Amino acid sequence: MPAPLHIQLSSVTTEFARTLKSSNRFLTGFALAALLAGCANPSHRAPVEDRGHPANAKPASTSATGTATPATPVVDVKPMPGAENAGKPGYYTVKPKDTLIRIALDNGQDVRDLVRWNSLANPNLIEVGQVLRVLPPGAESGVSTAPVGVARVEARPLDAKAANGSASSASSNSSSASAASAAGASAAVAAKSSDDDLTWDWPSPGTVIQRFDEVRNKGIDLRGKPGDPVYAAASGRVIVMEPVRGYGNTIVIKHVNDYLSVYAHNQTLLVKKDQVVRKGQKIAEMGSSDADQVKLHFEIRKGGNPLDPSKLLPPR
């Protein structure tokens, strides 16, 4: 007698579930095998996009662990203007915080000369490491001296009378030559004194509040009140008349034989660039520009080198 219908359906359902479970196990195993096979085959790696290397860059490298190292750009370093003259006499290498005015001042030159000698398109734009000419072309080579030849003297016998006459004449000539030489030497000394030994006057009646120090204070500081007159300490030509970093409103006067005088921290400037001024002329009014108090900072320089003004100014 056949089994009841519900028993037959239960058997069919159980067999179908067993078949389905076996099929899932087979499919899972097949998928796992396929995945392992793909990993083992290098030809199935994901493609790497090659975007190309930028110009002047080293290509990316791969480390031992397989990690890619990014490309390293190579920067072309251009030599600074005038670098071929670095270290030569008559040239200066620009340092941080330098300005063209300060470089000109420290070398006893007019800013416009530096602009011309170095063909600077923009005087306000100089770069650290740039090499500038700070002496006139040819001045750095110095003065060459040619060897002086020694004249040959021929000795000849003379009679007594001629010898006496010659001796008297030689003595007279020698005296004249000595006098001429002495006169020439005196004239040379006088000329040198008139060039080198300028007569200086005090630029302000104020008392000295800070003395010269070659490292910390390259001049002297004079006390005053706002608007007190500032006078030219010697006759010359104005080469700077503008604000200077650390000096405030500044006037620089160029005198004979590479002397410069500097007047800083003014509140009002009363002269113009290239103006010729005479000793004792009022050129500015005292102030506190770029300073912590009202004062006049005064310097005397020769060839750019600071000198102690108290040794050059008259006693008072």
C-alpha positions as CSV (number, residue, x, y, z in Angstrom):
1,M,0.0,0.0,0.0
2,P,1.5,3.3,-1.1
3,A,2.6,5.9,1.6
4,P,0.3,8.7,2.3
5,L,0.7,11.9,0.2
6,H,2.0,14.0,3.0
7,I,4.7,11.5,3.8
8,Q,5.8,11.5,0.1
9,L,6.0,15.3,0.0
10,S,8.1,15.4,3.2
11,S,10.6,12.9,1.7
12,V,10.9,15.0,-1.5
13,T,11.5,18.2,0.5
14,T,14.2,16.5,2.5
15,E,16.0,15.2,-0.6
16,F,15.8,18.6,-2.3
17,A,17.3,20.3,0.7
18,R,20.1,17.8,0.8
19,T,20.8,18.3,-2.9
20,L,20.8,22.1,-2.5
21,K,23.2,22.0,0.4
22,S,25.6,19.8,-1.6
23,S,25.4,22.3,-4.6
24,N,26.2,25.3,-2.3
25,R,29.2,23.4,-1.0
26,F,30.4,22.8,-4.5
27,L,29.9,26.4,-5.6
28,T,31.7,27.8,-2.6
29,G,34.7,25.5,-3.2
30,F,34.8,26.4,-6.8
31,A,34.7,30.1,-6.1
32,L,37.5,29.8,-3.5
33,A,39.7,27.8,-5.9
34,A,39.2,30.4,-8.7
35,L,40.1,33.3,-6.3
36,L,43.3,31.5,-5.2
37,A,44.2,30.9,-8.8
38,G,43.8,34.6,-9.7
39,C,46.0,35.7,-6.8
40,A,48.7,33.3,-7.9
41,N,48.7,34.5,-11.5
42,P,50.7,37.8,-11.8
43,S,49.0,38.5,-15.1
44,H,45.8,39.3,-13.3
45,R,47.2,42.2,-11.2
46,A,45.2,45.5,-11.3
47,P,46.7,47.9,-13.8
48,V,48.9,50.9,-12.5
49,E,48.1,54.2,-14.1
50,D,51.2,55.9,-15.6
51,R,50.6,59.7,-15.5
52,G,54.1,60.4,-16.7
53,H,57.0,62.1,-14.8
54,P,57.2,65.8,-14.6
55,A,60.1,67.6,-16.2
56,N,63.4,67.5,-14.1
57,A,62.0,64.8,-11.8
58,K,63.5,61.4,-10.9
59,P,61.1,58.5,-11.7
60,A,59.3,56.7,-8.9
61,S,61.1,53.7,-7.5
62,T,59.7,50.5,-5.8
63,S,61.1,49.4,-2.4
64,A,61.9,45.9,-1.4
65,T,58.5,45.6,0.2
66,G,56.7,46.6,-3.0
67,T,55.8,50.1,-1.8
68,A,56.2,52.8,-4.4
69,T,58.4,55.8,-3.5
70,P,57.0,59.1,-5.0
71,A,59.1,60.9,-7.6
72,T,61.6,63.5,-6.3
73,P,61.5,66.8,-8.2
74,V,64.9,68.2,-9.2
75,V,65.1,72.0,-8.8
76,D,67.4,73.8,-11.2
77,V,69.5,76.2,-9.0
78,K,70.4,79.3,-11.0
79,P,73.5,81.2,-10.0
80,M,72.9,84.6,-8.5
81,P,73.8,87.7,-10.5
82,G,77.5,88.5,-10.3
83,A,78.3,85.2,-8.5
84,E,81.5,84.9,-10.6
85,N,82.9,87.9,-8.7
86,A,82.2,86.7,-5.2
87,G,85.2,87.3,-2.9
88,K,87.0,89.6,-5.4
89,P,88.2,93.0,-4.2
90,G,85.7,95.8,-5.0
91,Y,82.7,93.5,-4.8
92,Y,80.1,92.8,-2.0
93,T,77.8,89.8,-1.5
94,V,74.3,90.7,-0.4
95,K,73.3,89.4,3.1
96,P,69.9,89.1,4.7
97,K,68.3,92.5,5.7
98,D,70.7,94.4,3.4
99,T,69.4,97.4,1.5
100,L,71.1,99.1,-1.4
101,I,71.3,102.4,0.6
102,R,73.1,100.7,3.5
103,I,75.5,98.9,1.1
104,A,76.3,102.2,-0.5
105,L,76.7,103.9,2.8
106,D,79.0,101.2,4.2
107,N,81.2,101.5,1.1
108,G,81.2,105.3,0.8
109,Q,79.3,105.4,-2.5
110,D,76.3,107.0,-4.1
111,V,73.4,104.7,-4.5
112,R,73.0,105.8,-8.1
113,D,76.6,104.7,-8.8
114,L,75.8,101.2,-7.5
115,V,72.8,101.1,-9.7
116,R,74.8,102.1,-12.8
117,W,77.8,99.9,-12.1
118,N,75.6,96.8,-11.6
119,S,72.9,97.6,-14.3
120,L,70.1,97.3,-11.7
121,A,66.7,97.6,-13.3
122,N,65.0,98.0,-9.9
123,P,67.2,99.5,-7.1
124,N,64.7,98.3,-4.5
125,L,65.1,94.7,-5.5
126,I,68.3,92.9,-4.5
127,E,68.6,89.3,-3.6
128,V,70.6,87.5,-0.8
129,G,73.7,86.0,-2.4
130,Q,73.8,88.6,-5.2
131,V,77.2,90.0,-5.8
132,L,77.5,93.8,-6.4
133,R,80.3,96.0,-7.6
134,V,80.9,98.6,-4.8
135,L,84.0,100.3,-6.3
136,P,84.3,102.1,-9.6
137,P,85.4,99.9,-12.5
138,G,89.2,99.7,-12.4
139,A,89.5,101.0,-8.9
140,E,89.8,97.5,-7.4
141,S,93.0,96.7,-9.3
142,G,95.0,99.4,-7.4
143,V,97.7,101.6,-8.8
144,S,100.6,99.9,-10.6
145,T,104.1,101.3,-10.2
146,A,106.6,101.0,-13.0
147,P,110.2,100.3,-12.1
148,V,112.4,103.4,-12.1
149,G,115.7,103.0,-14.0
150,V,119.0,104.1,-12.5
151,A,121.0,106.6,-14.7
152,R,124.5,105.6,-15.5
153,V,127.1,108.2,-14.3
154,E,130.4,108.5,-16.2
155,A,133.5,109.8,-14.2
156,R,135.9,112.1,-16.0
157,P,139.1,113.9,-14.7
158,L,138.8,117.7,-14.3
159,D,141.5,120.3,-13.7
160,A,141.6,122.1,-10.4
161,K,140.0,125.4,-11.6
162,A,137.2,123.5,-13.4
163,A,136.8,121.3,-10.4
164,N,136.5,124.3,-8.1
165,G,134.0,126.0,-10.4
166,S,132.1,122.8,-10.8
167,A,132.0,122.3,-7.1
168,S,130.7,125.8,-6.5
169,S,128.1,125.3,-9.2
170,A,127.2,121.9,-7.9
171,S,126.8,123.3,-4.4
172,S,124.6,126.2,-5.7
173,N,122.6,123.8,-7.8
174,S,122.2,121.5,-4.8
175,S,121.0,124.3,-2.6
176,S,118.5,125.4,-5.2
177,A,117.3,121.8,-5.7
178,S,117.0,121.4,-2.0
179,A,115.0,124.6,-1.7
180,A,112.8,123.6,-4.6
181,S,112.3,120.1,-3.1
182,A,111.4,121.6,0.2
183,A,109.0,124.0,-1.4
184,G,107.4,121.2,-3.4
185,A,107.1,119.0,-0.3
186,S,105.5,121.9,1.6
187,A,103.0,122.4,-1.2
188,A,102.2,118.7,-1.3
189,V,101.7,118.6,2.4
190,A,99.5,121.7,2.2
191,A,97.4,120.2,-0.6
192,K,97.1,116.9,1.3
193,S,96.0,118.7,4.4
194,S,93.4,120.7,2.5
195,D,92.0,117.4,1.1
196,D,92.2,115.1,4.0
197,D,91.9,117.3,7.1
198,L,88.4,118.8,6.7
199,T,87.3,121.2,9.3
200,W,84.1,120.0,11.0
201,D,81.5,121.8,13.1
202,W,79.0,120.3,15.4
203,P,75.7,119.5,13.6
204,S,73.6,120.3,16.7
205,P,74.2,122.1,20.0
206,G,72.7,119.2,22.0
207,T,74.7,117.2,24.5
208,V,76.1,113.7,23.6
209,I,73.9,111.0,25.0
210,Q,75.7,108.0,23.3
211,R,79.3,107.9,22.3
212,F,81.0,106.1,19.4
213,D,81.3,102.4,19.4
214,E,82.5,100.7,16.2
215,V,80.2,97.7,16.8
216,R,77.1,99.0,18.6
217,N,77.0,102.7,17.6
218,K,78.9,103.8,14.5
219,G,78.6,107.5,15.4
220,I,77.4,109.7,18.3
221,D,73.8,110.6,19.4
222,L,72.9,114.1,20.4
223,R,70.0,115.1,22.6
224,G,67.4,117.6,21.4
225,K,63.8,118.6,21.1
226,P,61.4,118.0,18.2
227,G,62.2,120.6,15.6
228,D,65.6,121.6,16.8
229,P,67.9,122.6,13.9
230,V,70.3,120.2,12.3
231,Y,73.3,121.7,10.5
232,A,75.7,120.5,7.9
233,A,79.0,119.6,9.7
234,A,81.0,120.4,6.5
235,S,80.4,121.6,3.0
236,G,79.5,118.9,0.4
237,R,76.8,117.4,-1.8
238,V,73.7,115.6,-0.6
239,I,73.6,112.0,-1.9
240,V,70.9,110.5,0.3
241,M,67.7,112.2,1.4
242,E,65.1,109.6,2.3
243,P,64.1,107.0,5.0
244,V,66.7,104.4,5.7
245,R,65.9,101.2,7.8
246,G,67.3,101.7,11.3
247,Y,68.1,105.4,10.6
248,G,64.7,106.9,9.9
249,N,64.6,110.1,7.8
250,T,68.2,110.4,6.8
251,I,70.5,112.8,5.0
252,V,74.0,111.8,3.8
253,I,76.4,114.4,2.5
254,K,79.5,113.5,0.5
255,H,82.6,115.6,1.1
256,V,86.0,115.7,-0.5
257,N,88.3,112.7,-0.5
258,D,85.6,110.0,0.2
259,Y,84.3,111.6,3.4
260,L,80.6,111.1,4.3
261,S,78.6,112.6,7.1
262,V,75.3,111.1,8.2
263,Y,72.3,112.8,9.9
264,A,69.6,110.4,11.1
265,H,66.2,110.2,12.9
266,N,65.0,113.6,11.6
267,Q,61.4,114.7,11.5
268,T,61.8,117.1,8.6
269,L,64.3,117.2,5.7
270,L,65.1,120.6,4.3
271,V,67.4,119.8,1.4
272,K,67.2,117.9,-1.9
273,K,69.3,115.1,-3.4
274,D,72.3,116.5,-5.3
275,Q,72.0,119.8,-3.6
276,V,75.3,121.4,-2.7
277,V,75.3,122.7,1.0
278,R,77.8,124.7,2.9
279,K,79.1,124.1,6.4
280,G,76.7,125.4,9.1
281,Q,73.7,125.4,6.7
282,K,70.4,124.1,8.3
283,I,69.5,120.9,6.5
284,A,66.9,119.3,8.8
285,E,64.9,119.4,11.9
286,M,65.5,116.9,14.7
287,G,63.0,114.1,15.4
288,S,62.5,110.5,16.5
289,S,61.9,108.7,13.2
290,D,62.8,105.0,13.6
291,A,64.1,105.8,17.1
292,D,62.9,105.5,20.7
293,Q,63.4,109.2,21.5
294,V,64.1,112.5,19.9
295,K,67.8,112.7,19.0
296,L,70.3,113.2,16.2
297,H,72.4,110.3,15.2
298,F,75.5,111.7,13.5
299,E,78.3,109.8,11.7
300,I,81.5,110.6,9.9
301,R,82.8,108.0,7.5
302,K,85.8,107.8,5.2
303,G,85.7,105.3,2.4
304,G,82.6,103.8,4.1
305,N,84.5,103.2,7.3
306,P,83.0,104.8,10.4
307,L,85.2,107.2,12.4
308,D,84.8,108.6,15.9
309,P,83.3,112.1,15.3
310,S,84.4,113.3,18.8
311,K,88.0,113.1,17.6
312,L,87.2,115.2,14.5
313,L,84.8,117.8,15.9
314,P,86.1,120.9,17.6
315,P,86.1,120.9,21.5
316,R,83.3,122.7,23.3
